[in-house]
Structures are given as structure tokens and as C-alpha cells.
Amino acid sequence: MNVDFLLGQIGRRLEEQQLPGREPLLEVVREELLRERQRLGSAGPVELERERRVEAETLREVLEAINRQARLEDTIAEVLRQLDRRMAFDSCTLALVEDGRYRVIAAGGLPAGVDLLGQRWESPLLDELRRSHWPLAVADVQQDPRYRPVPGAAPVRSWVGLPLLVEGEVIGVLGLDRRHPEPFGEEDLHRARAVAFSAAAAIRKAQLLLQVRRYATLMEQVVAVDHAVFAGKPAPEVMRLMLQGALRVGSYRQGLLVLSLAGRLELAACAGAEEFESLIGRPAPLALGAARLDRLSAAQVGALAAEHGLALPVQPLLLVPLVAGESYLGCLVLFDVDGESPDDRLMEAYASRVATAYRHALVDHARQPD
């Protein structure tokens, strides 16, 4: 019997009900559960064998549920669901290694209004975990100077980090939190390690499938732009396809296309929001004409919109230049609420290919007789 798990579940239920005097009640329950554990400890081999079989069957179900998911989002959601089924914790974060740092891609049990997705996270504990390939538990984070919380996270007291290992490589970390000093015991770590081990393999498989799908989507959208150029479609139609393809490749919701025309920048196309239609044909601020991959924060976008009288959502922007050879043609302006990710580099590859096609469209149009 997992006493810590049951106490955690009971504590959460009491907290949800906002009942007074929770701690004395939990202490009474703890004493009763400890007595029950002692009773089970004196059980015979038949009872112990039955418990082991139940535990093994439960673990098999957990691992199968995680591994049957194909999409990365579904895999991660199933990992968090199975953890909640197996362990007692108040909140959790799942972060993957990107460019030597940890980036949060999923979280659970957070207070209302707290959003950690996209946050980058570093700490001495994570460095140690990455070297040792072994879980690290902290009984009270206030007593351990190595602990660093995820930026913006609610305060916690007990924490455990579990490495996500694939072929000896740490691809991420699973962090579990408790709001009160309730150290994670050996039984907790045993249960969590089994989930983390399966989660790492399933996440890597889902990542590879996702990468293949995204490259396939990239090539599909590039072909659509090429086909429009070779079919002699007018430049506005080609621009529309370029922008729509960018939204599909990078899963962005909204975007604008800025073109460099006779030494000035102009908002030439839009997608994802009808209110952008009124911006077409207007001069674009120089800040939207990036010559290299760049980002603007929500605050910068808000200031830019106010200064130039543009009705733009106050959201972060990803700026992807359209460059063909030595020619700078303009910039894809993509509203990127998910923050920095490896997909940004994929957008560079897409922009380079469609910029070349668009330059051919301009050349062909210039050659046509009036």
C-alpha cells in the first residue's frame, strides 16, 4: 500500500473542498494507514505475491497506454494522465532539451492563470541529473540552493526530477512537485521511473513521426507555390499561397507578408484574420522587414502597433526573411504564441524555397508584354 500516494490524494480532496483543520485530520489518516501497512507487512507470501501481480498488471497497462499514442501531443497527455494515476503530487512539468537548455512543453496541476509552456529552464540540479542519468529528489527545496524553479511557477516545497533517457541520452526531464514538505519516497521513485522510461521512448518515436510529417507538409506547400508560378498565376495569388503555406508548415494561426518594393516595405498579404484585410497596401514599419530570422516580443509588437496605427494583436512575432540568392524580397510575419522552438529553422528552409519561386514569378511577369 502506498501511504504517501493515498495521503496526497486525500490532501488534495480536502484542499479542493477548502475544509478547515486539514492537517490534524491528515495526521489521523496517516496513523491509520501506517497501521494498515504494518498489518500488510506481516501478510503471508500468498498476499504479497497477489500484490506484486496487481502492481505488475497495472504497470503493463500504464506502459501500453503511453506507447499506443502516435501524436506527440497525445503521448505527452497520456504520460501526465498515467503519472496522476500512479503517484501523489500537486503539479508537474515535462521539459525537453533544446540547444542545451530545457524547454517546458507540458505541465499539469498548475494554479489558474499560470502558464509555463515555452518557458526555458536551467538549474544545477538539472545539470547534475543530466550527468548522472539518475532521478534526483529534494525533500525541501528551500533548504537546497541547487534548486531553481521554472520561471513563473507557483511555490513548491518537495521536488523530484526524472531524466527522460533514450539510448543513454537525456532528451528531457519530468519534474514532480508537492506544495508542502512531503519527500518523495523510494516507492514513489520506483513508480515514476517506470513511467519516465516508457515516456522517453514514446516521446522520441512521436518526435520522429512529427518531424517526418512536418517535412512532408513543407514540401507539399513548396510544390503548391511552384505549381502556381509555373501555371502563370498572378503575383497576389502566389503571395497568398506563400503565406498560407507558412501557417500550415509551422502551425501558426495568423500571419502577414511584407514585401520590399522600390526601396520601401509594404504589407502585401494576410491570413488568419479578417481584420488584417484593411492593412493590405499600407506601408510596413521597418521593424517588420527583418533581414535574418528574428523575434519581437508582445510588448514590442504593442508599441509598434501604437506608433504606426496598426491593428495588430499584441502577441509575439516570428520574422522570417524571404531571400533568393542575393535578393531580399521581404519577410514572413508570423504570430507565434508558442515561443521559440526548433520549428523556427524549418520556416527558414520554407521561406528560402518559396522566395526563389516568387522571384521567378516576378521575372516572368516583367517579361510579359503589356
Secondary structure, 3 states (H helix, E strand, C coil): CCHHHHHHHHHHHHHHHCCCCHHHHHHHHHHHHHHHHHHHHCCCHHHHHHHHHHHHHHHHHHHHHHHCCCCHHHHHHHHHHHHHHHCCCCEEEEEEEECCEEEEEEEECCCCCCCCCCCEECCHHHHHHHHHCCCEEECCHHHCCCCCCCCCCCCCCEEEEEEEEECCEEEEEEEEEECCCCCCCHHHHHHHHHHHHHHHHHHHHHHHHHHHHHHHHHHHHHHHHHHHHHCCCCHHHHHHHHHHHHHHHHCCCCEEEEEEECCEEEEEEEECCHHHHHHCCCECCHHHCCCCCEEECHHHHHHHHHHHCCCCCCCCEEEEEEEECCEEEEEEEEECCCCCCCHHHHHHHHHHHHHHHHHHHHHHHHHCCC
